[in-house]
Amino acid sequence: MSEALNIPLENLREWLEQQLAPVIEPLKSEGKGLLSDVRGKLSDFNEVCERLLVDSEKEMAKGSRKTYRSARTANKLAQDALEAMDKVDVPDEVSRENLRVLNEDLRRLLTTVEMERRAMFLGIEPYFILDRRRFDIAWKRVIEAFKALQTFSLHKYVKAEILEDAISVINGLTHLLNKTEKAKTIKGRMELRKKIFEERIAEKQREIAAVQTKSEMQDLVQLNMEIEELERKVKNNLRHLQKPFIKFQSLARGPGYAVTPDELKKLDEYLNDPFNALTTEEEGYPILKSVVRKMGDAINQGKLKLKSSRLRKAQEQIREVLEKETLIPIHQKCREAFSKRQQLLTSEALAAFQNELTNYQKELMELQRRKEFIESKHAVLDKVHQELLQKIENQRKELEKTILGLTGKKVAVTITL
């Protein structure tokens, strides 16, 4: 198998036209001759129609009852034919598109004039014998010119059309390459902007880390961790009272229960935020004990009913709260941790650090948002770029097949990306 010729895309059109010049130039020459023939035949037919128009107007001017109607019919036929011919534009250059448009225009002209001729000749006869004969002869020559052009367009001009298609693909590839280059340039700018944002984000993260390493901030972080652990312990120690609390809350809102508004409020707090409820209790958590005691009485009186397994666990936890006072150590730790955190939060130094940290975090979020936007745009652009490259490759392969069919030569089209 012979080696393929490597031809750069920018040189391909010139090479292809040189290779096919012996075939294409005679076709172009023949096509121009046919266009000239059509133009001439239409011109001749136009003159015949204009002469018929003049002759019929003269006859109409005589006002003869015998010939007036035929003259008027002949006049209309000439006018309609001239108007139909005005819509036909014969191009100077031969191309597939020019031939297609001209053939369609001529086909419409032939259809229109032939219908008019058949309909009106009967109304003209037996007058204007010479005009009708000239009309028919000129019209027949237009039809013959059209048929010759049509045959040329459908059969002979095929190879030239394939060349035009190939040139169109070459132009399309050049356009795609320009778009690809533009996309590549924009991608480069996007990557640069992304890198700048990444550097700014890293710098902002270092600033945040520097603030977070301040002793006051570290103390606050440590306290928050301790409070999170205490929240879990409080919730765990009161877990078996949650269901009884909910039922007792419903009972306490009805008549027959001496539950104070403070106790009802605190009961709601123990259901929603056990840590905060216990922390804000006075030493010995008297409100919790009062609520638990009254709830225990309701259980003993059968007014608050629970399943046996849930009942046993609730009664055990009630004893731990009222008798064993197991919550005292946790209560003290909660109050101490909460107090320390409040002191830290009200210190001027921590307030300044937190304000600085908040500002840094806002700036970081904005930088990350802008970076994500750039990444999203970059991803879309990269997809477009890849699609363009794939389209270029597909068209390149098709072009090589077309060239092989046109010239019989194997060509590798080289494209610089």
Buried (B, 14 or more C-beta within 10 A) or exposed (E): EEEEEEBEBEEBBEBBBEBBEEBBEEBBEBBBEBBEBBBBBBEBBBEBBEBBBEBBBEBBEEEEEEBBBBBBBBBBBBBBBBEBBEEBEBBEEBBBEBBEBBBEBBEEBBEBBEEBBEEBBEBBEEBBEEBBEBBEEBBEBBBEBBEBBBEBBEEBBEBBBBBBBBBEBBEBBBEBBEBBEEBBEBBEEBEEBBEEBBEBBEEBEEBBEEBBEBEBBEBBEEBEEBBEEBBEBBBEBBEBBEBBBEBBBEBBEEEEBEBEEEBBEBBEBBBEBBBBBBBBBEEEBEBBBBBBEBBBEBBEEEBBEBEEEEBEBBBEBBEBBBEEEEBEEBBEBBBBBBEBBEEBEEBEEBEEBBEBBEEBEEBBEEBBEBBEEBEEBBEEBBEBBEEBBEBBEEBBEEBBEBBEEBBEEEBEBEBEE
